[in-house]
């Protein structure tokens, strides 16, 4: 049975900010830096969040940590995401984050990566509900900004506690909750359980965003229908495809889906992304980062497998830029010849 076009989502207030388009870009390590967040904002993201910043890294004062927390004047409302398990470190990280000018501070309790969970951070915190409360209370007390939280549905199928953690979060002062509809044990495998997102939504009065397996406008509408939540967070589907945000935005507004990008439009965004990475990180770092970003942009295009293999062998920033230009603009000629 098909899902009818929903009534446009009304948006909600988060502190002083009004989230007119409740479509969030998921924070992803090594991907959602400032250059990419700016592109995603333009294509439809109504709020963005920095990559996860470890509270202990804040204490160490690393240059890379400062760069991760850099936000653009054109991307508000935006949050800085922090992670950790020690309330004292998180309290200091919250104060540090507030001084960088975000609209809210997000706590990560959803990261399933082993090295994070070994520190009893990320989704490992879900196994200790008392500590969940202590961590949230420490961050809420440390900042004047709204505090938000991202969680998974539990540690594994036998210990799902999404509704209880949602209630703890609201009681401790969290003002917006995002739920990834998988357990930590699932990592990114299997299907996201949107009904579990609905359990969180039914348990609290604060806005709830749903995350997991949202890959286009239809899946966004289905998740909203199943969960009844207040907004959508899109993650891995944006890798090399920020245009999916425009499609999801249209879907949650009840508008027609936009046309897919032409080859020239795709190249314009790839070029913009590459140049912005070089400006933000320097060419040496950007040269490493484009080895994942640029091949993602080529996915599904004619000759993409050959291009990806050849692109990984390119050495030097200018050679990478030229190789990308030839491939993406070459798609225009292939389209015209078809």
N, C-alpha and C positions, 0 to 999 in steps of 0.2 A: 504494500500500500504506500502511495506517495505521501510526502510531507507537504502540506500546504504552505504557501508563503506566509511567514509570521507577520504579526503586527510589528512595525519597526520598534526596536528596543529603545526605551525612553532615555537611557543614560542614567547617571547617578552622580552624586557629589562625593568627593573624597577630600576632606579638609576644605581648603579654599578653592580647590580645582573642581570644575565640573567636567565629567567624562562624557562628552556628548556622543562619541562613538565608542561603545564598550567593546572594543577590539584591541587586544593587547598582543604585543610581540613578546614571545617567551624569551627570557634570558638564556643564552647558550654560550658556554665557554669557548673562547676562540673564534666566535662567529659574530655575536651581536655587539661589536664595538661601535663607537660613535659613527664612523662612516656608514656602516650598514644600517644602523638604527635610523639615520637621517633619510636614507633611501626608503626604508620601510614606512617611515612616517608619511612620506609623500604619497605612497601607494595605498594608504588607508589605515595604518595603525593609529588608534586613538590614544594609546598610552604605551610608553616604552620603559624598559627596565635595563639597567646595566648588566653586564656579565656578573656572575657571583664573585664576591670579594670576601676572602677568608678574614675573619676578625683578627687572627694572629698576624696575617700579612699587613694589616693596618698598623699593628703595634711595631712591626719591623720597618715601616716607613719606606717601602720599596718604590722606586720610580715607576715600575710597571703598574703597581697598584694605583698610583696617582693617575696614570693615563687611563686605566680602566674606569675610574670614577669621573672622568671628564664628561660633562654633558653640554649639549649645544643650546644656544639661546633659542633656537627654532624647534626644539623637540619637547617642550612642555605640553602636558604634564608628563613627568618622567620620574622614575624612582631609582634609587641605588639599592642593590640587593647585597645583603651581608649574610654570612654563614658562620656557624661555630656552635660550640656546646657550653662554653664557659660564660656565665652571665657577666662576669667582670670584663672580659675581653669584648663581649658583644655590646656592653654598655659604652665602652670607649669607642668602638667601631661606629655605633649609632651617632655619637656626638661628632665624630670625624666626618661621617657621611652627611650629616645635616649642614656642616660648614661648607660643603661643596655645592649647595644650592638646589637640591632636588625638591620635588613636591611631596614625596613620601619615601619611606624606608621600608623595603621588603625583606622579610626573613625567609631564608631558604630552609625548608624542611622536606624537600622533595628530591634533592640530588641523590641518585642511586649509585654513584661511582664508588668503587671499593675504598680508595684512599681517603675519601671524605667520610664514608661510613665507619671506617676504622677509628676515626677521631670522635665517634659518637655524634657526628654532625650530619647535616642533610637529612635523608629519610630515616637514618638510624635513630634519630630523636623520637620518632613515632612509637618506638618500643618503650619509652619512658615518659608517660603523660605528665608526671609531676615535674620532670625537667622541662618539658614543653612549656608548662605554665611559668616556671622560673625564668626561662629564656625570654619569653614574650614580655613578662612583667618588667624585666631589666631594661629591655629596649624601649618599651612604652614610657617608662619613667625617665629615660635618658634624653628624650627628644620632644620637641613641641610639634613635630610633624606627625601626620597620620602614619601608622604602622600597618603594613599589610603582611600577608603570610601565604607562602605556597607550600602545599603538602601533596603527598600521594594518599592512596586510600588505606594504606597500612603497610606493615612490613612484608606480610605474605597473606595468602588466602585464609589461613587459619587465624590471623590476628588483625583482621580489618577493624579499624577503629575510627573511620573517617568522620562519623557523626559526633563521636565524643570529642575528638580533637577540634572539630569545628566549634563546638560549644565552648570548650576551654579557650579557644582563640578569642571568641567574642567576649567572654567573661573577663578576659585579661586585657581587653582594649584594642584588639585588632579591628580595623575598619573596613577591610576588604580581604576576601579569601579566594585563592585560586586552587583548584583541585585538579591534579593530573589523575585521570581515571585508571591508573595502574598501581599495583603494589610495587614495593621495592624489588621483590623477588622476580617480577616480570621484566625489570629493566625497561627496555623499549620493545619487548617482544609480545606476541599475542595481541589481543584486542583490548582497547580501553573500555572500561565499564562505565558507561554514562549514567546508568541507574545509581551507581555509588556516588557520583557527583550530585545527583538529585537528593541523596540522603543527607549530604552536607547542607544543601540549599534548604531543605525542609527543617533543618535543625537550628537555623540562625536567622536573624533579621538583617544582617549586614549583606552587602552585595557579594555574590559568588560568581567567579568566572570558571568556565569549564575548559579543560585542556586535554588533548590526547586524541589522535586519529582524526583531526580536523584538517582535511587536505583540499577542500574546495567549498563552494557555496552550499552545495547540497548537504555535505556532512556537517557543516556548521548549523544549518537549519535542523537537521536530525538531532544533533546533540542538544540544542536548545529545547526541542520538543520533548525529548526523553527526560532531560534533567530539570527543566524549568528554571535554569539559572539566569543570571542577569547579563552575561556577556561571554565572550569567546577569547581564548588565548591560542594563538597559532605558533607552533614551534618548527619542527624539522621540515615541514612543507615549504617554508620560505627559503630554504637553502638553494640558491641559484634561481629563485622564483618569487621575487617580491610582488609580482603581479597577482599572486594568489590572494594577497591582502585586499586588493581592489575587488576581487570576486566575492570574498567573504563579506567585505563591507557592504557591497550591493545586496547580498543575500539577507543580511540582518536588518537592512533598511527597507527590504521589500522592493528593491529596484532591479531592473534588468542587468544581467551579467555583462561586464565590459568585454570588448573584443580582445582577443589575445594579441600580444605585441607583434609587430612586424619585425623582420630581421634587423632593419635599421634602428628601430626603437630598442630592440634587445641590445644591440651593440652600444647604443648611447648609454644605457645603464651600466653595462659591463665596463665600459671605458671610464665612466664617472666613478664607479666603485674602485677600480684599480688606481686611478689618480688620487682619490681620496685616501686610500690606504697608504700610498706613498707619502702623502702630505702629513698624515697623522702619525705614522709609525716610522717613516724613513724607508728608503728604497730597499735596504737589506732585509728588514723584517717583512715589508710588503711583498717582496719576491717570494718569501716562504708562504705567506698567507694566500696569495693568488693561486698557488698550486692546488688548493682545495676549492676556493670560490669559483674560479673561472671554469674548471671542468663541470661543476654543478650547473652553471648557466647553460652548458652545452647539452645537457641531458635531453634525450628524445629528438635531437636534431639529426639530420642526415650526416653521416660521417663522424658522429660524436665519439665513437669508441676509438677510432684512429686518431682523432684530434687529442683526446685525453692522453693517450699513450705518448704522442709526440710532444705535447705541451709539458709533460713532466720532465722531459729531457732538455728543455730550454734552459739556458743559463744566461743570466743577465736581465736586468729589468727591461731595457729597451727591446730585447729579443722577445720577451714574453708579451709585451704590449703589441708588437707587430704581429706575432703569431695569432694572438687573439683577434686583432683587427681583420686579418686575412680570413680567418675562419668565419666569424660572425657576419661580416659583410659579404662573404661568399655565399651565405644562405640566401641573400637577395637574388643572386644570379640563378641559383638552383630553383628558387620559387618561380622566377620569370620563365625559366626553361621548361617548367613542368606543364 
